[in-house]
Amino acid sequence: MRAKPAAPQNDPTNTVLSACTEASRAALAEKGMIRQFVSEEPLFQEGETGGVVLFPISGSLQLSKTAERGRRQVLCNLTPEGCGGVCVLTMADNSLADVIGMTPGEVLVLSRADYQALAHTDPVLCQSGWQAAVQCMSHFSNLVEHLSFRKVGERVALLLLESTEKDGDLVRLTQADLAAEVGTTREVVARCLATLQAAGGVRLGRARITVVNRAKLEQQLR
């Protein structure tokens, strides 16, 4: 991971940075640090020193938790357009999740103290923190409901539907990715996919999953 001083952006893709004042962007550039990352590169680990706020600029990040036996649960994916443009899960004294690069990009990292100070002067930055917290609570409430009340097969079918738009679409997730998203093991996902293939919903190939009949997957949710 590489770091460099932040520079003011005249046309930032991040929704918060594009909405705040020029003075705030200049202050963020002065006090923040741009961290560059590549795919599968860890930026923060759960439990390590946090106290920072993240503003994704390009690429995508994934936040997840890993159990002692290695099972991983994806919490959310962070992009410049999503999550309100700011992530507060690393704002506590210790990071609440692992933060890993998914697609190469850059993220502006700002200390909690500097963010709080700037939020007192710019309503956009102040509101962004509240909105991020509200979105996190809503998202995690849905995630708990999803993991607690849906069977694994239903969760896999739903994720396949959310990952595609029409019949014939290729799913751009590996079986390991699917397992991390739905909170189970790769072996269980493999069995679920075999069942869905037998039902005519998907076609499995070498490291490929193709949705061939979305209606068959929707039937798994009824």
C-alpha positions as CSV (number, residue, x, y, z in Angstrom):
1,M,0.0,0.0,0.0
2,R,1.4,3.4,-1.0
3,A,0.6,6.7,0.6
4,K,0.9,10.3,-0.7
5,P,-0.3,13.7,0.4
6,A,-3.8,14.5,-0.6
7,A,-4.4,17.1,-3.3
8,P,-7.6,19.2,-3.7
9,Q,-9.9,17.8,-6.4
10,N,-11.9,20.2,-8.6
11,D,-14.3,17.4,-9.7
12,P,-14.1,14.6,-7.1
13,T,-16.1,11.5,-7.8
14,N,-16.7,11.0,-4.0
15,T,-20.2,12.3,-3.3
16,V,-19.2,14.0,0.0
17,L,-16.1,15.6,-1.4
18,S,-18.0,16.9,-4.4
19,A,-20.6,18.5,-2.1
20,C,-18.5,20.1,0.5
21,T,-17.0,23.6,0.2
22,E,-13.7,24.4,-1.6
23,A,-12.3,25.4,1.8
24,S,-13.1,22.0,3.3
25,R,-11.6,20.2,0.3
26,A,-8.4,22.3,0.7
27,A,-8.4,21.4,4.5
28,L,-8.9,17.7,3.7
29,A,-6.0,17.9,1.2
30,E,-3.8,19.5,3.8
31,K,-4.7,17.2,6.7
32,G,-5.5,13.9,5.0
33,M,-3.4,11.3,3.2
34,I,-4.2,9.5,0.0
35,R,-3.6,5.7,0.3
36,Q,-3.3,3.8,-3.0
37,F,-4.3,0.1,-3.0
38,V,-4.5,-2.9,-5.4
39,S,-6.8,-5.9,-5.5
40,E,-6.8,-8.1,-2.3
41,E,-4.5,-5.6,-0.5
42,P,-5.3,-5.1,3.2
43,L,-5.5,-1.5,4.4
44,F,-6.7,-2.1,8.0
45,Q,-7.2,-5.2,10.1
46,E,-10.0,-5.7,12.6
47,G,-8.8,-4.7,16.1
48,E,-5.8,-2.7,15.0
49,T,-5.5,1.0,15.8
50,G,-8.2,2.9,14.0
51,G,-9.4,6.5,14.7
52,V,-9.7,7.4,11.0
53,V,-12.5,8.2,8.6
54,L,-12.3,6.9,5.0
55,F,-13.4,8.8,1.8
56,P,-13.1,6.4,-1.2
57,I,-11.9,8.2,-4.3
58,S,-11.6,5.4,-6.9
59,G,-11.8,1.7,-7.0
60,S,-13.6,-0.3,-4.3
61,L,-13.0,-1.6,-0.8
62,Q,-14.6,-4.5,1.1
63,L,-15.1,-4.6,4.8
64,S,-15.4,-8.0,6.5
65,K,-14.9,-10.0,9.7
66,T,-13.0,-13.3,9.9
67,A,-13.7,-16.0,12.5
68,E,-11.0,-17.9,14.4
69,R,-11.4,-20.9,12.0
70,G,-11.1,-18.7,9.0
71,R,-14.7,-18.2,7.9
72,R,-15.2,-14.8,6.5
73,Q,-18.3,-12.6,6.5
74,V,-18.5,-9.7,4.2
75,L,-20.1,-6.7,5.9
76,C,-20.2,-4.2,3.0
77,N,-18.5,-2.9,-0.1
78,L,-17.3,0.7,-0.2
79,T,-17.2,2.8,-3.4
80,P,-17.0,6.6,-4.0
81,E,-20.7,6.5,-5.0
82,G,-21.9,4.2,-2.3
83,C,-22.3,4.5,1.5
84,G,-22.8,8.3,1.2
85,G,-19.1,8.6,0.3
86,V,-17.7,8.2,3.8
87,C,-17.0,5.2,6.0
88,V,-17.0,5.5,9.8
89,L,-16.3,1.8,10.7
90,T,-12.6,2.6,11.2
91,M,-13.5,5.7,13.3
92,A,-13.4,3.9,16.7
93,D,-10.1,3.5,18.6
94,N,-9.8,0.1,17.0
95,S,-11.0,-0.8,13.5
96,L,-14.3,-2.8,13.6
97,A,-13.5,-4.7,10.5
98,D,-10.9,-5.8,8.0
99,V,-10.6,-3.3,5.1
100,I,-9.4,-4.9,1.9
101,G,-8.9,-3.5,-1.6
102,M,-11.2,-5.1,-4.2
103,T,-10.4,-3.2,-7.3
104,P,-7.4,-0.9,-7.5
105,G,-7.9,2.7,-6.4
106,E,-7.3,5.4,-3.8
107,V,-8.9,6.4,-0.6
108,L,-8.5,9.6,1.4
109,V,-7.7,8.8,5.1
110,L,-8.4,11.5,7.6
111,S,-7.9,11.3,11.4
112,R,-11.0,11.2,13.6
113,A,-10.0,14.4,15.3
114,D,-9.5,16.3,12.0
115,Y,-12.8,15.1,10.7
116,Q,-14.6,16.2,13.8
117,A,-13.0,19.6,13.7
118,L,-13.9,20.1,10.0
119,A,-17.4,18.9,10.6
120,H,-18.0,21.8,13.0
121,T,-17.3,24.2,10.1
122,D,-18.9,22.4,7.1
123,P,-22.5,21.1,7.4
124,V,-21.9,18.7,4.5
125,L,-19.2,16.9,6.4
126,C,-21.3,17.0,9.6
127,Q,-24.3,15.5,7.9
128,S,-22.2,12.9,6.1
129,G,-21.1,11.4,9.3
130,W,-24.7,11.0,10.6
131,Q,-25.9,9.7,7.2
132,A,-23.1,7.2,7.1
133,A,-24.0,5.9,10.6
134,V,-27.7,5.7,9.7
135,Q,-26.9,3.8,6.5
136,C,-24.6,1.4,8.4
137,M,-27.3,0.7,11.0
138,S,-29.9,0.0,8.3
139,H,-27.6,-2.1,6.3
140,F,-26.5,-4.2,9.3
141,S,-30.1,-4.6,10.4
142,N,-30.9,-6.1,7.0
143,L,-27.8,-8.2,7.1
144,V,-28.7,-9.7,10.5
145,E,-32.2,-10.4,9.2
146,H,-30.8,-11.9,6.0
147,L,-28.4,-14.2,7.9
148,S,-30.8,-15.1,10.7
149,F,-34.1,-15.8,8.9
150,R,-33.2,-17.0,5.4
151,K,-31.9,-20.5,4.6
152,V,-28.5,-20.7,3.0
153,G,-30.0,-21.8,-0.3
154,E,-32.3,-18.8,-0.3
155,R,-29.4,-16.5,0.4
156,V,-27.3,-17.9,-2.4
157,A,-30.2,-17.6,-4.9
158,L,-30.9,-14.0,-3.8
159,L,-27.2,-13.0,-4.2
160,L,-27.1,-14.5,-7.6
161,L,-30.2,-12.5,-8.6
162,E,-28.7,-9.3,-7.1
163,S,-25.4,-10.0,-9.1
164,T,-27.1,-10.3,-12.5
165,E,-29.7,-8.5,-14.5
166,K,-31.0,-11.0,-17.1
167,D,-30.9,-14.7,-18.1
168,G,-27.5,-15.6,-19.5
169,D,-25.5,-13.2,-17.3
170,L,-22.2,-14.4,-15.9
171,V,-21.9,-14.0,-12.1
172,R,-18.7,-12.1,-11.3
173,L,-18.2,-13.8,-7.9
174,T,-16.3,-16.9,-7.1
175,Q,-17.7,-19.6,-4.9
176,A,-15.5,-18.3,-2.1
177,D,-16.9,-14.8,-2.6
178,L,-20.4,-16.1,-2.5
179,A,-19.6,-18.0,0.8
180,A,-18.2,-14.8,2.4
181,E,-21.3,-12.8,1.3
182,V,-23.9,-15.2,2.6
183,G,-22.1,-16.3,5.7
184,T,-21.2,-19.9,5.1
185,T,-18.5,-22.2,3.8
186,R,-17.4,-22.7,0.2
187,E,-18.4,-26.4,0.4
188,V,-22.0,-25.5,1.4
189,V,-22.2,-22.9,-1.5
190,A,-21.0,-25.6,-3.9
191,R,-23.9,-27.9,-2.8
192,C,-26.4,-25.1,-3.1
193,L,-25.1,-24.3,-6.6
194,A,-25.4,-28.0,-7.6
195,T,-29.0,-28.0,-6.4
196,L,-29.7,-24.8,-8.4
197,Q,-28.1,-26.3,-11.5
198,A,-30.2,-29.4,-11.2
199,A,-33.3,-27.1,-11.0
200,G,-32.3,-25.4,-14.2
201,G,-31.5,-22.0,-12.6
202,V,-27.7,-21.8,-13.2
203,R,-25.1,-23.4,-15.3
204,L,-21.7,-24.2,-13.7
205,G,-18.5,-24.3,-15.7
206,R,-14.8,-24.1,-15.0
207,A,-14.6,-21.2,-12.5
208,R,-17.8,-19.8,-14.0
209,I,-21.4,-19.5,-12.8
210,T,-24.0,-18.4,-15.3
211,V,-27.6,-17.6,-14.4
212,V,-29.7,-19.2,-17.1
213,N,-33.2,-18.9,-15.6
214,R,-33.9,-16.1,-13.1
215,A,-37.4,-17.4,-12.6
216,K,-36.0,-20.6,-11.2
217,L,-33.9,-18.7,-8.7
218,E,-36.9,-16.6,-7.7
219,Q,-38.8,-19.7,-6.9
220,Q,-36.2,-20.5,-4.2
221,L,-37.3,-17.3,-2.4
222,R,-41.0,-18.2,-2.0
